[in-house]
């Protein structure tokens, strides 16, 4: 039974980390190490993790200054001794049979990579669960790099190439190719995944939802950085470079959805609101303008923003967002 390193980047999750660790340490697949990286957390997350370290020899707790989830995961990778790795966010939890089921699939196909679905649970500001969504994928084995690359964008759009959770990676591939999370405060996981996909020979898409992903709407919306559009442009440019390298030509329908994916990210940042200087830079960014010009807006809001961005009316955009937020 190969060892699996499970890495938890941990910051201010004292209300949830106990449930997470209970689910991780209670896996029916027992040959694991659980690396909890305390990312400068000032709450009781460290104390709770230390208690687990005392009672379960498979748990390893380390600390670092607050740098974000990407550097925390990199720290965990530097300590990992397993043949495989899985990432779990400490405010989420996983069902008992998850790892055993996924590892059986990985070993069956000698797979370099596995991605699967999840159960997304939405909570209001009082902490009450008000909606649950299940992400499903059709079971599929992609037998070579060409099939993997051809499938990449479709999986990205379906949510199968975003977060590093709900996946199984091979440690030898990560170490040999020195694959790390970039120092970005958001979407660094997308970068990690396309860097990893660039180095694999096959993968499994698996239909399951053992992973329970927690979304707190109020907190989630506040996490976005004022310059997130720069990250969106980086992702768009680098993914297009990868597609060109892989020789992938997107079908028209997939290409339109691909453009729309990035356009919606830009609209999302604008909707949250930014300073006039940031908005001015946004509407003058060449890649933003390329994405917006190629997009096909859906609905009145997207159509208006499309027109205003292309005409670089950043003051009007800010004014509209200010009125809508009142």
C-alpha positions in Angstrom: 0.0 0.0 0.0 1.6 3.2 -1.2 1.8 6.2 1.2 -0.3 9.2 0.5 0.7 12.6 1.9 -2.3 14.8 2.7 -1.5 18.5 3.0 -3.6 21.0 4.8 -2.7 24.7 4.4 -4.2 26.2 7.5 -5.3 29.8 8.4 -8.0 30.8 10.9 -10.2 27.8 10.7 -10.5 26.9 14.4 -14.3 26.2 14.0 -13.7 23.6 11.3 -10.3 22.0 11.5 -11.3 19.4 14.1 -14.0 18.0 11.8 -11.5 18.1 8.9 -8.8 16.2 10.7 -11.3 13.7 12.1 -12.4 12.9 8.5 -8.8 12.8 7.2 -7.4 10.6 10.0 -10.4 8.4 9.9 -9.9 7.3 6.3 -10.2 3.6 5.5 -7.0 3.9 3.6 -4.5 4.1 6.5 -1.1 4.5 5.0 -1.1 8.3 5.1 0.8 11.2 6.6 -1.1 14.4 7.4 0.9 17.6 7.0 -0.8 20.6 8.6 0.9 23.8 7.6 -0.1 26.6 10.0 0.1 29.7 7.8 0.5 32.4 10.4 -2.9 31.7 12.0 -3.6 33.7 15.1 -6.6 31.7 16.3 -6.7 28.2 18.0 -6.0 26.3 14.8 -2.4 25.5 15.9 -3.5 24.3 19.3 -6.2 22.0 17.8 -3.7 20.6 15.2 -1.1 20.0 18.0 -3.7 17.9 19.9 -4.2 15.8 16.8 -0.4 15.5 16.5 -0.2 14.1 20.0 -2.8 11.4 19.5 -2.1 10.4 15.9 1.6 9.7 14.9 0.7 10.3 11.2 -0.1 14.0 11.8 2.8 16.5 11.4 2.3 20.1 12.3 4.6 22.9 11.0 4.3 26.7 11.2 5.3 29.5 8.9 4.6 33.2 8.6 1.4 34.1 6.8 2.2 33.8 3.1 -1.0 32.4 1.6 -2.3 28.9 0.7 0.1 28.4 -2.2 3.4 28.8 -0.2 1.8 26.8 2.6 1.1 23.9 0.2 4.7 24.3 -1.2 6.0 24.0 2.4 3.9 20.8 2.8 5.3 19.4 -0.5 8.8 20.0 0.7 8.2 17.7 3.7 6.1 15.1 2.1 7.4 11.5 2.0 4.5 9.8 0.3 4.4 8.4 -3.2 1.2 10.3 -3.8 -0.3 13.6 -2.5 -3.7 14.9 -1.9 -4.6 18.4 -0.8 -7.5 19.1 1.6 -8.6 22.5 2.8 -9.0 22.6 6.6 -12.5 24.1 6.5 -13.7 21.1 4.3 -14.1 17.4 5.1 -14.0 14.1 3.3 -15.9 10.9 3.5 -14.3 7.8 5.1 -13.9 5.8 1.9 -12.7 8.7 -0.4 -8.9 7.9 -0.4 -9.3 4.2 -0.6 -11.7 4.5 -3.6 -9.6 7.0 -5.5 -6.3 5.1 -4.9 -7.9 1.9 -6.1 -8.6 3.7 -9.4 -5.1 5.2 -9.6 -3.5 1.8 -9.1 -5.9 0.1 -11.5 -4.9 2.3 -14.4 -1.3 3.2 -13.2 -2.5 6.8 -13.5 -0.4 9.9 -13.2 -3.4 12.1 -12.1 -6.9 11.7 -10.9 -9.6 14.4 -10.6 -13.1 14.0 -9.3 -16.2 15.9 -8.3 -17.4 17.2 -4.9 -20.3 18.3 -2.8 -20.3 22.1 -2.5 -22.1 23.3 0.7 -23.1 27.0 0.8 -23.5 28.7 4.2 -25.0 32.1 5.1 -23.4 34.7 7.4 -25.1 32.9 10.4 -23.3 29.7 9.5 -26.5 28.0 8.3 -26.4 25.6 5.4 -28.8 26.9 2.8 -27.8 25.1 -0.5 -25.9 22.1 -1.6 -24.7 21.4 -5.1 -23.0 18.2 -6.4 -20.4 18.4 -9.2 -20.4 15.2 -11.3 -18.1 14.0 -14.0 -18.4 11.1 -16.4 -15.9 8.3 -15.7 -13.1 8.5 -18.3 -9.6 7.3 -18.6 -7.4 9.5 -20.8 -4.6 7.1 -21.9 -2.0 9.5 -23.2 -0.8 13.1 -23.1 -2.6 14.1 -26.2 -6.0 13.0 -24.8 -5.2 14.8 -21.6 -4.3 18.0 -23.3 -7.3 17.9 -25.6 -9.6 17.5 -22.6 -7.9 20.1 -20.4 -10.1 23.2 -21.3 -13.3 21.2 -21.0 -12.3 20.0 -17.6 -11.2 23.5 -16.5 -14.6 24.9 -17.5 -16.4 22.1 -15.7 -14.4 22.7 -12.4 -12.1 19.7 -12.7 -8.8 21.7 -13.2 -9.2 24.5 -10.6 -8.8 23.7 -7.0 -6.0 21.2 -6.0 -8.4 19.4 -3.7 -10.4 16.4 -5.0 -7.3 15.2 -6.8 -4.5 12.6 -6.5 -1.0 13.6 -7.7 2.2 11.6 -8.1 5.0 13.0 -5.9 7.8 11.8 -8.3 6.3 13.9 -11.1 6.0 16.9 -8.9 9.6 16.6 -7.6 11.2 15.7 -11.0 9.7 18.7 -12.7 9.9 21.0 -9.7 6.2 21.9 -9.9 5.2 24.5 -7.3 2.3 26.8 -6.5 3.1 30.4 -7.7 3.1 33.2 -5.2 -0.4 34.4 -6.0 -3.2 35.1 -3.5 -5.8 33.6 -5.7 -6.1 31.1 -8.6 -2.5 29.7 -7.9 -4.1 26.3 -8.0 -5.0 26.7 -11.6 -1.4 27.4 -12.4 -0.2 24.4 -10.4 -2.6 22.1 -12.2 -1.7 23.2 -15.8 2.0 22.9 -14.9 1.3 19.4 -13.6 -0.8 18.5 -16.7 2.1 19.6 -18.9 4.2 16.7 -17.4 1.8 13.7 -17.3 1.1 10.9 -19.6 -2.4 9.9 -18.6 -5.2 10.7 -16.1 -8.5 9.5 -14.7 -11.7 11.6 -14.6 -13.8 9.9 -11.8 -17.4 10.3 -10.9 -17.6 10.8 -7.1 -18.4 13.5 -4.6 -16.7 12.3 -1.4 -15.2 15.7 -0.9 -17.3 18.3 1.0 -16.4 21.9 0.0 -17.5 24.7 2.3 -18.4 28.1 0.9 -19.2 31.0 3.1 -20.6 33.6 0.7 -19.6 36.7 2.8 -16.0 35.6 3.4 -15.6 34.2 -0.2 -16.4 37.5 -1.8 -14.0 39.5 0.4 -11.0 37.3 -0.5 -10.5 38.7 -4.0 -7.6 41.1 -4.4 -8.1 44.5 -6.0 -5.6 43.6 -8.8 -7.1 40.1 -9.4 -7.7 41.0 -13.1 -3.9 40.8 -13.5 -4.0 37.2 -12.4 -6.9 36.6 -14.8 -4.8 37.9 -17.6 -1.8 35.8 -16.6 -3.9 32.7 -16.5 -5.5 33.4 -19.9 -2.1 34.1 -21.5 -0.3 31.1 -20.0 -3.1 28.7 -20.8 -3.2 29.8 -24.4 0.6 29.3 -24.6 0.1 25.8 -23.2 -2.6 25.0 -25.7 -0.4 26.2 -28.6 2.5 24.1 -27.2 0.2 21.1 -27.0 -1.2 21.6 -30.5 -4.7 22.0 -29.2 -7.2 23.9 -31.4 -10.4 24.5 -29.5 -13.7 23.9 -31.2 -15.8 27.1 -31.7 -18.3 26.3 -28.9 -15.5 25.4 -26.4 -13.5 28.5 -27.3 -16.5 30.7 -26.7 -17.1 29.2 -23.3 -13.3 29.5 -22.6 -13.5 33.3 -23.3 -16.7 33.7 -21.3 -15.0 32.0 -18.3 -12.4 34.7 -18.2 -14.8 37.5 -19.0 -17.0 36.5 -16.1 -13.9 36.6 -13.8 -13.3 40.2 -14.9 -16.9 41.1 -14.4 -16.8 39.5 -11.0 -13.9 41.7 -9.8 -15.6 44.8 -11.2 -18.8 43.9 -9.4 -17.1 43.8 -6.1 -15.7 47.3 -6.6 -12.3 49.0 -7.0 -10.7 52.3 -6.8 -10.7 54.6 -9.9 -6.9 54.1 -10.4 -7.3 50.3 -10.4 -10.3 50.5 -12.8 -8.4 52.8 -15.1 -5.6 50.3 -15.3 -8.0 47.5 -15.8 -9.7 49.0 -18.9 -6.4 49.9 -20.4 -4.9 46.4 -20.0 -4.3 44.8 -23.4 -5.2 41.3 -22.4 -8.4 42.5 -20.6 -9.4 44.2 -23.8 -8.7 41.1 -25.9 -10.9 39.0 -23.6 -13.7 41.5 -23.5 -13.6 42.1 -27.3 -13.9 38.3 -28.0 -16.6 37.7 -25.4 -20.3 37.3 -26.0 -22.0 39.0 -23.1 -25.0 37.4 -21.5 -27.7 39.7 -20.1 -27.9 43.4 -19.6 -25.2 43.8 -17.0 -22.5 42.0 -18.9 -23.5 43.8 -22.1 -23.2 47.3 -20.5 -19.9 46.4 -18.9 -18.6 45.1 -22.2 -19.4 48.4 -23.9 -17.9 50.5 -21.1 -14.7 48.5 -20.8 -14.1 48.6 -24.6 -14.6 52.3 -24.5 -12.5 52.6 -21.4 -15.2 54.4 -19.4 -13.7 53.6 -16.0 -15.3 56.5 -14.2 -18.8 55.5 -15.3 -18.1 51.9 -14.3 -17.0 53.0 -10.8 -20.1 55.2 -10.5 -22.4 52.4 -11.5 -20.8 50.0 -9.0 -21.1 52.6 -6.3 -24.8 53.1 -6.9 -25.5 49.4 -7.0 -23.7 48.9 -3.7 -25.8 51.5 -1.9 
